[in-house]
């Protein structure tokens, strides 16, 4: 397996070949060194010295005995690849029997492997005889489509070797021969391409008979069976390697077969048919053929909705087989009028029967075994059939039985079917209601579907007023067989416009399904009443013209309205703060509201220390008062009253009429207090893991000086875990002005503390810093100042400029203990290994060696030697 050398290969002999045939002997070489293209020499011997035949590289290599045959091309070399050639001998003769040797000149660096190989060729006489029956080489057969025929040939061999015959029947309908059926040299039947199904059905057979005859039987002839037939016989022998080898091949033409196609014409007597619904449809299919003898016709009717559809997509209506058996159907019948006419009758036609009808016919002939075989099949051109529906005749009238004079009055419309004629039990009426908005201009608004009914009188609601219909404010009903109604319990201004109804007639089909056949729309009815526009006026008045921080702010809102019946008002107090207020960047804050039922609700007022600091109350029916206790400097801004007028709607509900906005009332504090600034400081912004980080939040004050007891601060520390401040800040800890500290949850093992070290300094300490403690750190301070009246005032928040804290790893401390542990374990392991080795050599592996005892003599001196 580990050796490599040149290997020259030829087929395993002996090779048995027939005299007069062409012989091809391949030779290949592998596992060689040198160029990829190798050269080959061929020699021949008949138990004597080898004669040189031909070479791929030496043109003088050929011996004089073979120069003539090589020059004429009877013997030549054919290269199949760089490492393989084929020796080709045309018209081999008995003197060519012997041993052939293939040699390859060496191109290897070292000589290893084999450089030639020999194969023995045995030439036998030609004993294969192939002929037609009664020595006829050809015959002519004229058949009709569906007929059967048989062809015979004889094949025998007298070869001295044990050979097998391979018989193949072939047909030539064009320029090439095609295989029909073969009996192989291994006694297996093998159908040719396109004959597999016919072989499995037994339509094509190959039988063997006496006197070495081979018979091809075709039970029914097709158009493809026309052409010239021949019998191709090849002789095979099993080689030394147990593989089969073809040694020769012969053929003989047996017959020429012509198959005449059966003519068949299928035609529907009428081209285009138009019938009325509920009538009968009568179609006749005429089938003509030139077939003589015994045959039967099979007729099938198809229906399709498109003339371009194939029969596989069409629907089978009825069929009559070659035994005149008709498939069953209730409303359809198929009968045979005469030998060539077949009638299709469709009773009580429906609109769904409109489409295209196709007639397909096939001719069946009897076989020798008593079965029937289909020989030809044709399809007629499609015939168009139009079924006209019977539309009912009726009219539609719409009137308003109740019209509103004011808002919230009821409205009732009735849609009535009149002058209905030819109304049968198979007709059903449904209604659809539509609304169209009336415009003052000439523009036309599209109609909106309010509701519709399907064939089962199921109500389907449109998008408009769906909720009102589900609440019972709009009612759709059927009062009588010919009357439908629409009732609006409480009509609003949005309901004003034009209304009309559409009556749909539905017809019942044979499968008990309902199909819409006609729509009739009524004239529109206008629902409109004169109204006056609502007006609402809101005035805000400040009761105390001057006040300072800590006092109570008070204002009233007076409301006046017109054209609103028994109105009620809901009031909302809003404040427009300066844009510097971070709690509301949009500028407008909803503070407190009072609805039309006098229920008070805090909106965006989130100051928990001043939950009861705002009050909104109703003084009179059209007057409301707003109070804000202990005002802060942060409360500065513009205050308004937003008032909504509500009028009673249908069902005891209130509906919104109109909105109003008051004039602004401004709160402005003129103060000359101190100005605070905040900064962050750290002595060491670069620390190692596990160390302590100190961060100071320093507050400076400008302007008026304050006593420490008159000022207090809320301090919060934040961190942004990035270099570029592109992430959300994370709250670390906060300390309010009462000294209560709040710390957020931490994922790591580090801890922190926040403490006040002076009236204007706050220190944040991070113990045991880790990697995730890096980032930009800053503090946010909220100053609180006590006024002269003793009220604490909150100042705007102040944010310090962040500083970056970096955390590094102490490499020496990190690797100190792992290195000491590793060195210790290595030393212990080495000592233990030495101890085990010493003990093993001392006690386990000791051998007793018997040495020859030698006498101990003193050395002689050099002079004595």
C-alpha positions in Angstrom: 0.0 0.0 0.0 3.0 2.3 0.5 4.7 1.4 -2.7 4.2 3.4 -6.0 5.3 2.5 -9.5 4.3 2.6 -13.2 1.4 0.3 -14.1 0.5 -0.6 -17.7 -2.9 -2.2 -18.2 -4.6 -4.1 -21.1 -7.8 -6.1 -21.1 -7.7 -9.5 -19.5 -7.5 -12.1 -22.2 -8.1 -14.1 -24.1 -10.1 -11.7 -26.3 -12.4 -13.6 -28.7 -13.1 -11.9 -32.0 -14.8 -12.9 -35.2 -12.9 -13.0 -38.5 -13.5 -10.0 -40.7 -14.6 -7.6 -37.9 -12.8 -4.7 -36.4 -10.9 -5.2 -33.2 -10.1 -2.5 -30.7 -7.6 -3.3 -27.9 -7.2 -0.5 -25.3 -3.9 0.2 -23.3 -3.4 2.6 -20.4 -0.6 3.6 -18.1 -0.8 5.1 -14.6 1.3 6.1 -11.6 4.1 7.4 -13.8 6.6 10.3 -13.6 7.6 12.7 -16.3 5.3 14.5 -18.9 1.6 13.9 -18.8 1.4 12.6 -22.4 2.9 9.1 -22.6 4.0 7.1 -25.7 3.1 3.5 -26.5 4.6 0.7 -28.6 2.6 -2.3 -29.8 4.1 -5.7 -30.7 2.7 -9.1 -31.9 3.8 -12.7 -31.4 2.6 -16.1 -32.4 4.7 -18.2 -29.9 7.8 -16.7 -31.6 9.7 -13.5 -31.4 7.6 -10.3 -31.1 7.1 -8.3 -34.3 6.8 -4.5 -34.0 3.4 -3.2 -35.2 3.1 0.5 -34.5 4.3 3.2 -32.1 3.0 6.6 -31.1 6.4 8.4 -31.2 8.6 6.4 -33.6 7.4 6.2 -37.2 10.2 3.8 -38.1 9.1 1.4 -35.4 6.9 -0.8 -37.7 8.3 -4.1 -39.0 8.2 -4.7 -42.7 5.5 -7.4 -42.2 3.1 -4.7 -41.1 4.2 -1.6 -43.0 1.7 -2.2 -45.8 -1.3 -2.6 -43.5 -0.3 0.3 -41.3 0.2 2.5 -44.3 -3.3 1.6 -45.7 -4.9 2.4 -42.3 -6.0 -1.2 -41.6 -3.9 -1.1 -38.4 -3.7 2.2 -36.5 -3.4 3.8 -33.1 -6.1 6.0 -31.7 -5.3 8.1 -28.6 -8.2 8.4 -26.2 -6.3 10.5 -23.5 -2.8 11.4 -22.5 -2.3 8.1 -20.7 -4.3 5.7 -22.9 -4.4 4.6 -26.6 -6.4 2.0 -28.6 -4.9 -0.4 -31.2 -7.5 -0.7 -34.0 -7.3 -3.7 -36.5 -9.7 -3.6 -39.3 -10.8 -6.9 -41.0 -9.0 -9.1 -38.6 -8.0 -12.5 -40.0 -6.9 -15.9 -38.5 -3.1 -15.0 -38.9 -3.8 -12.1 -36.5 -4.5 -14.5 -33.7 -1.8 -14.4 -31.0 -0.3 -12.3 -28.3 -0.2 -8.5 -28.4 2.1 -6.6 -26.1 1.7 -2.9 -25.2 4.9 -1.1 -24.0 5.6 2.3 -22.6 9.1 3.9 -22.7 10.3 4.9 -19.3 10.1 8.6 -18.2 10.5 7.8 -14.5 13.4 9.0 -12.3 13.7 5.4 -11.0 12.7 2.1 -12.5 9.7 0.7 -10.6 6.5 -1.0 -11.6 5.8 -2.7 -15.0 6.4 -1.1 -18.4 4.5 -3.5 -20.7 1.4 -5.8 -20.6 0.3 -8.6 -22.9 -3.1 -9.8 -24.0 -4.1 -12.8 -26.1 -6.5 -12.4 -29.1 -8.3 -15.4 -30.5 -9.9 -15.2 -33.9 -12.9 -17.4 -34.6 -14.9 -18.1 -37.8 -18.1 -16.2 -38.6 -21.0 -18.5 -37.8 -23.9 -16.0 -37.4 -26.7 -16.1 -40.0 -29.6 -13.6 -40.0 -32.4 -13.8 -42.6 -36.1 -13.1 -43.2 -38.6 -15.9 -43.3 -38.8 -17.8 -46.6 -35.7 -16.0 -47.8 -37.7 -12.8 -48.5 -35.6 -9.7 -47.7 -38.4 -7.3 -47.7 -42.2 -7.1 -48.0 -44.8 -4.3 -48.1 -47.8 -4.2 -45.7 -50.7 -1.7 -45.9 -52.7 -1.5 -42.7 -55.5 0.6 -41.2 -55.1 2.3 -37.9 -55.9 -0.2 -35.2 -55.0 -3.3 -37.2 -52.5 -5.9 -36.0 -49.5 -7.3 -37.8 -46.6 -9.8 -37.2 -43.0 -9.8 -38.5 -40.5 -12.7 -38.3 -36.8 -13.1 -38.7 -34.4 -16.0 -38.2 -31.0 -15.8 -36.4 -28.6 -18.8 -35.8 -25.0 -19.1 -34.9 -22.5 -22.0 -35.4 -19.7 -20.3 -33.5 -17.2 -22.7 -31.9 -17.3 -20.6 -28.7 -20.2 -20.3 -26.3 -21.8 -17.1 -27.5 -25.2 -15.5 -26.9 -27.4 -13.6 -29.4 -29.0 -10.2 -28.8 -32.0 -9.6 -31.1 -33.5 -6.1 -31.6 -36.4 -5.1 -33.8 -36.0 -1.6 -35.2 -38.1 0.9 -37.3 -36.9 3.6 -39.6 -39.5 6.3 -40.1 -37.0 9.1 -40.9 -33.3 9.1 -41.3 -32.5 7.1 -38.2 -33.4 3.6 -36.9 -35.2 3.5 -33.6 -35.4 0.5 -31.2 -38.8 -1.1 -30.7 -38.2 -4.2 -28.6 -35.1 -6.3 -27.8 -34.3 -9.7 -26.4 -30.9 -9.2 -24.9 -28.0 -11.6 -24.7 -28.9 -12.0 -21.0 -32.4 -13.2 -22.0 -34.2 -10.0 -20.9 -36.8 -8.0 -22.8 -36.0 -4.4 -23.2 -38.5 -1.9 -24.9 -37.2 1.0 -26.8 -37.9 4.7 -26.0 -41.6 5.4 -26.5 -42.6 1.8 -26.4 -42.5 1.2 -22.6 -46.3 1.6 -22.1 -47.3 -0.4 -25.1 -44.9 -3.2 -24.0 -46.4 -3.3 -20.5 -50.0 -3.4 -22.0 -49.0 -6.3 -24.3 -49.6 -4.3 -27.5 -46.0 -4.9 -28.6 -44.4 -8.4 -28.0 -41.4 -10.3 -29.1 -41.9 -14.1 -29.3 -39.4 -16.9 -30.0 -40.4 -19.9 -32.1 -39.0 -23.0 -33.8 -36.0 -22.9 -36.2 -34.5 -20.0 -34.3 -37.2 -17.5 -35.3 -38.0 -14.2 -33.6 -41.5 -12.8 -34.1 -42.5 -9.1 -33.5 -46.3 -8.8 -32.8 -48.1 -5.4 -32.8 -51.7 -5.8 -31.7 -52.9 -2.4 -32.8 -51.2 -0.2 -35.3 -50.7 3.5 -34.7 -49.5 6.3 -37.0 -46.0 6.0 -35.5 -45.8 2.3 -36.5 -45.4 3.2 -40.2 -42.0 2.7 -41.7 -39.3 0.2 -42.6 -38.6 -2.7 -40.1 -35.4 -4.6 -39.7 -34.0 -7.3 -37.4 -30.7 -6.4 -35.8 -28.7 -9.4 -34.3 -25.5 -9.1 -32.4 -23.3 -11.9 -31.0 -21.9 -11.6 -27.5 -19.3 -13.6 -25.6 -18.4 -13.6 -21.9 -14.8 -12.4 -21.3 -12.2 -13.6 -18.8 -13.3 -10.9 -16.4 -17.0 -12.2 -16.6 -18.0 -9.1 -18.6 -20.0 -9.4 -21.8 -18.3 -8.3 -25.1 -20.0 -7.8 -28.4 -18.0 -9.5 -31.1 -20.1 -8.9 -34.2 -23.5 -7.5 -35.4 -25.7 -8.2 -38.5 -29.1 -7.0 -39.7 -31.7 -7.7 -42.3 -34.7 -5.6 -43.4 -37.9 -7.5 -43.1 -40.8 -5.3 -44.3 -42.1 -1.9 -45.0 -45.4 -1.0 -43.2 -47.8 1.8 -44.1 -50.5 2.7 -41.6 -53.5 4.6 -43.0 -55.1 7.0 -40.5 -58.8 6.6 -39.8 -60.7 9.7 -40.8 -63.1 11.0 -38.1 -65.1 14.2 -38.3 -67.0 15.6 -35.3 -69.3 18.6 -35.8 -72.1 20.2 -33.7 -75.0 21.1 -36.0 -75.5 24.6 -34.6 -72.9 27.3 -34.2 -74.3 29.9 -31.7 -77.4 29.2 -29.6 -79.4 31.7 -27.5 -82.1 30.4 -25.1 -84.2 31.9 -22.3 -83.9 30.9 -18.7 -86.1 27.9 -17.7 -86.3 26.7 -21.4 -84.5 23.5 -22.8 -81.3 23.4 -24.7 -81.0 21.0 -27.6 -77.6 20.2 -29.3 -76.8 17.5 -31.9 -73.3 16.1 -32.5 -72.7 14.5 -35.9 -69.9 11.9 -36.1 -68.7 10.7 -39.6 -65.8 8.3 -40.4 -64.4 6.3 -43.3 -63.9 3.2 -41.2 -65.3 0.0 -42.6 -66.1 -3.2 -40.8 -67.1 -3.5 -37.1 -66.6 -0.5 -34.9 -68.4 1.5 -32.2 -68.4 5.2 -31.4 -68.0 6.8 -28.0 -69.4 10.3 -27.4 -68.7 12.7 -24.6 -70.1 16.2 -24.0 -68.0 18.9 -22.2 -68.8 22.3 -20.8 -66.4 25.2 -20.3 -66.7 28.9 -19.6 -63.9 30.0 -22.0 -63.2 28.8 -25.5 -59.5 28.8 -24.8 -59.8 26.2 -22.0 -58.5 22.7 -22.6 -60.5 19.6 -22.1 -58.7 18.9 -18.8 -60.1 22.1 -17.5 -63.6 21.5 -18.8 -66.5 19.9 -17.0 -67.8 16.5 -18.3 -71.6 16.7 -18.8 -72.6 13.3 -20.2 -70.9 10.4 -22.0 -71.9 7.4 -24.0 -69.3 4.6 -24.2 -68.9 2.1 -27.1 -71.4 -0.2 -25.5 -74.0 2.6 -25.7 -74.1 3.0 -21.9 -75.0 6.6 -20.8 -73.8 8.1 -17.6 -76.7 9.2 -15.3 -77.9 12.8 -14.9 -81.2 14.3 -13.8 -81.5 17.4 -15.9 -79.4 16.2 -18.8 -80.0 13.4 -21.3 -77.9 12.0 -24.1 -79.5 9.9 -26.9 -78.4 8.3 -30.2 -80.7 9.6 -33.0 -79.0 7.5 -35.8 -75.7 5.9 -36.5 -73.9 9.2 -36.8 -76.0 11.7 -34.7 -76.0 12.1 -30.9 -78.4 14.5 -29.2 -77.8 16.4 -25.9 -80.8 17.8 -24.1 -80.5 20.2 -21.1 -83.8 20.9 -19.4 -84.7 24.0 -17.3 -81.5 25.9 -18.3 -80.1 28.5 -15.9 -77.9 31.5 -16.3 -75.0 29.5 -15.1 -75.4 27.2 -18.2 -74.1 30.0 -20.4 -70.7 29.0 -21.9 -69.2 26.8 -24.5 -70.2 23.2 -25.3 -67.8 20.7 -26.9 -68.5 17.2 -28.4 -65.7 14.6 -28.4 -66.0 11.3 -30.3 -63.8 8.2 -30.4 -63.8 5.1 -32.6 -63.4 1.7 -31.0 -62.6 -1.6 -32.9 -62.6 -5.2 -31.6 -59.4 -7.1 -31.0 -58.5 -10.7 -31.6 -58.8 -11.5 -27.8 -62.3 -10.1 -27.7 -61.4 -6.7 -26.1 -62.1 -3.3 -27.7 -59.4 -0.8 -28.6 -59.7 2.9 -29.3 -58.1 3.8 -32.6 -58.9 7.5 -33.2 -60.4 10.4 -31.2 -61.5 13.8 -32.4 -63.0 16.9 -30.8 -65.5 19.4 -32.3 -65.2 23.1 -32.3 -66.8 24.8 -29.2 -70.4 26.1 -29.6 -71.4 29.2 -27.7 -74.6 29.1 -25.7 -76.1 32.2 -24.1 -78.8 31.8 -21.5 -80.9 35.0 -21.1 -82.1 35.6 -17.6 -85.8 36.4 -16.8 -85.6 39.7 -15.0 -88.5 40.6 -12.7 -90.3 43.9 -13.5 -91.0 46.3 -10.6 -90.6 49.9 -9.4 -89.2 51.4 -6.2 -90.7 54.4 -4.3 -89.0 56.1 -1.2 -90.9 58.5 1.1 -90.2 60.0 4.5 -92.9 59.1 7.0 -91.2 61.2 9.7 -88.9 64.2 9.1 -87.0 66.2 11.8 -87.7 69.8 12.4 -85.0 70.2 15.1 -81.9 68.4 16.1 -82.4 65.1 17.9 -85.8 64.6 16.4 -86.6 61.1 14.9 -86.4 60.4 11.1 -88.1 57.5 9.4 -87.8 56.5 5.7 -89.9 53.8 3.9 -88.7 52.0 0.7 -91.6 50.3 -1.0 -91.8 47.9 -4.0 -94.6 48.8 -6.4 -96.0 47.5 -9.6 -94.3 44.1 -9.2 -95.1 41.8 -12.2 -94.1 38.3 -12.9 -93.1 37.8 -9.3 -92.7 34.1 -8.6 -91.7 32.0 -5.7 -88.2 31.8 -7.1 -87.7 35.5 -6.7 -86.6 37.3 -3.5 -86.2 41.1 -2.8 -83.6 42.8 -0.6 -82.7 46.4 0.1 -79.6 48.6 0.4 -79.6 52.0 2.0 -77.3 54.8 0.8 -76.5 58.4 2.0 -75.0 61.3 0.1 -73.8 64.5 1.6 -75.5 67.7 0.2 -73.0 70.4 -0.8 -73.8 74.0 -1.5 -71.6 74.0 -4.6 -72.1 71.9 -7.7 -69.6 69.2 -6.5 -71.0 65.7 -6.2 -70.1 63.6 -3.2 -69.9 59.8 -3.6 -72.7 57.9 -1.8 -71.9 56.0 1.3 -73.4 52.6 2.1 -75.3 52.6 5.3 -76.5 48.9 5.3 -77.4 46.2 2.9 -79.1 42.8 2.9 -77.9 39.6 1.3 -80.0 36.9 -0.2 -80.8 35.5 3.3 -81.9 38.9 4.5 -78.8 39.2 6.7 -78.0 42.8 7.5 -74.5 44.0 6.6 -73.5 47.3 8.0 -71.4 49.9 6.3 -68.5 51.9 7.9 -70.7 55.0 8.4 -72.7 55.0 11.7 -71.8 51.3 12.5 -71.5 52.1 16.2 -74.8 54.0 16.3 -76.5 51.1 14.6 -75.1 48.6 17.1 -76.3 50.9 20.0 -79.8 51.0 18.6 -79.7 54.7 17.5 -80.3 53.6 13.9 -82.8 50.8 13.1 -83.2 48.9 9.8 -86.3 46.7 9.5 -88.6 45.0 7.1 -92.2 46.0 7.8 -93.9 43.9 5.0 -93.1 41.8 2.0 -92.7 44.9 -0.1 -91.7 47.5 2.5 -88.4 48.3 4.1 -87.8 51.1 6.7 -84.8 53.1 8.0 -85.3 54.9 11.4 -82.9 57.3 13.0 -83.9 57.7 16.7 -82.1 61.0 17.3 -81.1 62.9 14.2 -78.0 65.1 14.3 -76.6 67.7 12.0 -74.2 65.1 10.5 -77.3 63.1 9.4 -78.5 65.9 7.1 -78.2 65.0 3.4 -79.9 62.9 0.7 -81.0 59.3 1.2 -82.0 56.7 -1.4 -82.6 52.9 -1.4 -81.8 50.2 -3.9 -84.1 47.1 -4.2 -82.3 44.0 -5.5 -84.1 41.0 -7.0 -82.6 37.5 -6.4 -83.3 34.4 -8.5 -83.1 30.9 -7.2 -81.0 28.5 -9.3 -81.2 24.7 -9.6 -78.5 24.2 -6.9 -80.7 26.2 -4.5 -78.3 29.1 -4.6 -79.5 32.7 -4.9 -78.1 35.0 -7.6 -78.8 38.7 -8.0 -80.6 39.4 -11.2 -81.6 43.1 -11.1 -81.1 46.3 -9.1 -83.6 49.2 -9.1 -82.8 52.5 -7.2 -85.3 55.0 -5.8 -85.3 58.7 -6.2 -83.4 60.5 -3.3 -85.2 62.0 -0.3 -83.6 65.0 1.3 -83.4 65.3 5.1 -82.6 68.9 6.1 -83.7 71.6 8.6 -82.5 75.2 9.2 -80.0 75.6 12.0 -78.0 78.5 13.5 -74.3 78.2 14.2 -73.2 77.8 17.8 -71.3 80.6 19.5 -69.2 80.3 22.7 -67.3 83.1 24.4 -64.8 82.6 27.3 -63.3 85.4 29.4 -60.6 84.9 32.0 -60.1 87.5 34.8 -57.3 87.6 37.4 -58.7 88.4 40.9 -55.5 89.6 42.5 -53.5 91.9 40.3 -50.2 91.6 42.3 -48.7 88.8 44.3 -45.4 87.3 45.1 -44.1 83.7 45.2 -45.7 81.7 47.9 -49.0 83.5 47.6 -52.2 82.1 46.1 -53.0 82.7 42.4 -56.7 83.0 41.6 -58.6 83.6 38.4 -62.2 83.1 37.1 -63.5 82.0 33.7 -66.9 83.4 32.6 -68.7 81.6 29.7 -71.5 82.9 27.4 -73.1 80.9 24.6 -75.8 81.3 21.9 -78.0 78.9 19.9 -77.3 76.0 22.3 -80.2 74.4 24.0 -79.7 73.9 27.8 -75.9 73.7 27.5 -73.4 72.4 30.1 -69.8 73.2 30.2 -66.5 71.4 30.8 -63.5 73.4 31.7 -59.8 72.7 31.3 -57.0 74.8 32.8 -53.8 74.9 30.7 -50.5 76.6 31.3 -47.9 77.7 28.7 -44.5 77.4 30.4 -41.3 78.8 29.1 -39.3 76.4 26.8 -36.6 76.2 29.5 -38.9 74.0 31.6 -37.5 70.4 31.1 -40.6 68.8 32.5 -42.7 69.8 29.5 -40.7 70.6 26.4 -43.8 71.2 24.3 -44.6 74.3 26.3 -48.3 73.6 27.1 -49.4 71.7 30.3 -52.9 70.4 31.1 -53.3 71.1 34.8 -56.8 70.3 36.0 -60.3 69.8 34.4 -63.9 69.8 35.4 -66.4 67.9 33.1 -70.0 68.7 32.3 -71.1 66.6 35.3 -68.8 68.7 37.7 -66.3 65.9 38.2 -62.8 67.3 38.9 -59.7 65.5 37.6 -56.0 66.3 37.8 -54.4 66.1 34.3 -50.6 66.6 34.1 -50.2 67.9 37.6 -47.6 65.5 39.0 -46.1 67.4 42.0 -46.8 65.0 44.8 -45.9 67.6 47.5 -48.7 69.9 46.1 -51.4 67.4 45.3 -54.0 69.8 46.9 -52.3 72.9 45.6 -54.7 73.5 42.7 -58.5 73.8 42.9 -61.1 74.2 40.1 -64.7 74.8 41.1 -68.0 75.9 39.6 -69.2 79.2 41.1 -72.2 79.7 38.9 -73.7 77.9 35.9 -71.5 79.9 33.5 -68.6 80.9 35.9 -65.7 78.8 37.1 -62.8 79.7 39.5 -59.2 78.4 39.6 -56.9 78.6 42.6 -53.2 77.7 42.9 -51.8 77.7 46.5 -48.2 78.5 47.5 -47.1 79.4 44.0 -43.5 78.6 43.0 -41.2 80.3 40.6 -41.5 77.3 38.3 -45.3 78.1 38.0 -44.6 81.2 35.8 -46.3 81.2 32.5 -49.6 81.9 30.6 -52.8 80.4 32.0 -56.0 79.8 30.0 -59.4 78.3 30.3 -60.5 75.8 27.5 -64.3 75.4 27.6 -66.4 72.9 25.8 -70.2 73.3 25.5 -72.3 70.1 25.6 -75.9 69.8 24.6 -78.2 66.8 25.4 -78.3 64.2 22.7 -80.5 61.2 22.1 -80.7 58.4 24.7 -79.8 60.7 27.5 -76.2 61.2 26.3 -74.4 64.4 25.9 -72.9 65.5 22.6 -70.2 68.0 22.0 -71.4 71.3 20.5 -68.6 73.8 20.3 -65.2 74.7 22.0 -63.9 78.0 23.2 -60.5 79.4 24.5 -60.1 82.3 26.9 -57.6 85.1 26.9 -54.3 84.3 28.7 -53.5 85.3 32.3 -49.8 85.7 33.0 -47.9 84.7 36.2 -44.5 86.4 36.3 -42.2 86.6 39.3 -39.8 89.5 39.6 -37.0 88.1 41.7 -33.4 89.2 42.4 -32.3 86.1 44.2 -29.0 84.3 43.8 -27.8 82.5 40.7 -26.5 79.0 41.1 -23.8 77.2 39.1 -22.8 73.5 39.3 -19.5 71.8 38.3 -18.1 68.3 38.7 -14.5 67.6 39.9 -12.3 64.6 40.5 -8.7 64.4 41.6 -8.1 61.2 39.6 -10.1 60.4 36.5 -8.0 57.3 35.7 -8.3 54.5 38.2 -7.6 50.8 38.4 -10.1 48.0 39.0 -11.0 47.6 42.6 -9.9 51.1 43.7 -12.0 53.9 45.0 -13.3 56.8 42.8 -14.2 60.2 44.3 -16.4 62.6 42.4 -17.4 66.0 43.8 -20.5 68.0 42.8 -19.6 71.7 43.6 -22.3 74.4 43.7 -21.3 78.0 43.4 -23.6 81.0 44.1 -23.5 84.5 42.6 -25.5 87.6 43.5 -27.4 87.8 46.8 -25.8 85.7 49.6 -28.1 83.3 51.5 -27.8 81.7 54.8 -27.2 77.9 54.7 -30.5 77.3 56.5 -32.4 79.3 53.7 -31.3 77.0 50.9 -31.4 73.3 50.2 -30.6 71.1 47.2 -31.8 68.0 45.5 -28.7 66.3 43.9 -28.8 63.4 41.4 -25.8 61.7 39.8 -26.0 60.2 36.3 -23.6 58.2 34.1 -23.5 57.8 30.3 -21.7 54.5 29.4 -20.0 55.8 26.2 -17.3 58.1 25.0 -19.5 60.4 22.8 -22.6 60.9 25.0 -24.7 59.0 22.5 -26.6 56.8 24.9 -29.3 57.3 27.5 -28.0 58.4 30.9 -28.3 56.0 33.8 -29.3 57.2 37.3 -26.7 56.2 39.9 -28.0 57.8 43.1 -29.9 60.8 44.3 -30.0 62.8 47.6 -33.1 65.0 48.2 -33.1 68.1 50.3 -34.3 66.2 53.4 -31.2 64.0 53.3 -32.9 60.8 52.0 -30.6 58.9 49.6 -32.0 56.7 46.7 -29.7 54.3 44.9 -30.6 52.5 41.7 -30.0 48.7 41.2 -26.5 47.7 40.2 -25.5 44.7 38.2 -21.8 44.5 39.3 -20.1 44.0 42.6 -19.0 47.6 43.0 -20.9 49.9 45.4 -21.3 53.6 45.8 -22.3 56.3 48.4 -23.6 59.8 48.1 -23.0 62.3 51.0 -23.1 66.0 51.7 -19.6 67.2 52.9 -20.4 70.9 53.0 -23.4 73.2 52.4 -22.4 73.5 48.7 -20.5 70.3 48.1 -21.7 66.7 47.5 -19.4 63.7 47.1 -20.1 60.5 45.2 -17.9 57.5 46.0 -17.6 54.3 43.9 -16.1 51.4 45.9 -14.3 48.5 44.1 -14.6 50.0 40.6 -15.2 47.6 37.7 -15.1 47.9 33.9 -18.8 48.9 33.6 -18.2 51.9 35.9 -16.4 53.8 33.2 -18.1 56.7 31.2 -19.2 60.3 31.5 -20.5 61.3 35.0 -22.4 64.4 35.8 -24.8 65.7 38.5 -28.1 67.5 38.3 -29.0 70.0 41.1 -32.4 71.4 42.0 -32.0 74.4 44.3 -34.7 75.2 46.9 -34.7 78.8 48.4 -36.8 79.9 51.4 -38.5 83.2 50.8 -39.0 86.0 53.3 -42.5 84.6 54.0 -41.0 81.2 54.9 -42.2 79.4 51.8 -39.7 77.1 50.0 -39.4 78.0 46.3 -38.0 75.5 43.8 -35.5 76.9 41.3 -34.9 75.4 37.8 -32.7 72.3 37.5 -29.0 72.9 36.8 -26.9 70.3 35.0 -23.2 70.1 35.3 -20.7 69.5 32.5 -19.7 65.8 32.6 -16.3 64.4 33.2 -15.0 61.1 31.9 -14.0 58.3 34.3 -11.8 55.5 32.9 -11.2 52.2 34.6 -8.0 50.2 33.9 -6.8 46.8 34.9 -3.7 46.2 37.1 -1.9 43.6 35.1 0.7 42.7 37.9 -1.9 42.2 40.6 -4.2 40.3 38.2 -1.5 37.8 37.2 0.4 37.6 40.5 -1.6 34.8 42.2 -2.2 32.7 39.1 1.6 32.7 38.4 2.5 31.7 41.9 -0.1 28.9 41.9 1.2 27.7 38.5 4.8 27.6 39.6 3.9 25.8 42.8 1.8 23.2 41.0 4.6 22.6 38.4 7.2 22.1 41.1 5.1 19.7 43.1 4.3 17.7 39.8 8.0 17.5 38.9 9.1 16.3 42.4 6.3 13.7 42.4 7.4 12.5 38.9 11.0 12.1 40.1 9.9 10.2 43.2 7.7 7.8 41.1 10.6 7.1 38.7 13.1 6.5 41.5 10.8 4.0 43.3 9.9 2.2 40.0 13.6 1.8 39.1 14.5 0.8 42.6 12.0 -1.9 43.4 9.8 -2.6 40.4 12.2 -2.9 37.5 15.3 -4.3 39.2 17.0 -7.4 37.6 19.5 -9.8 39.2 22.6 -10.0 36.9 25.1 -12.9 37.5 28.6 -11.5 36.9 31.8 -13.6 36.6 33.9 -13.1 39.6 37.2 -11.6 38.8 40.4 -11.6 40.9 41.6 -8.4 42.3 45.2 -7.9 41.2 47.4 -4.9 41.5 48.5 -3.2 38.3 51.9 -3.9 37.0 54.3 -1.1 36.4 55.1 0.1 33.0 58.7 -1.0 33.1 57.7 -4.6 33.8 55.3 -4.6 30.9 
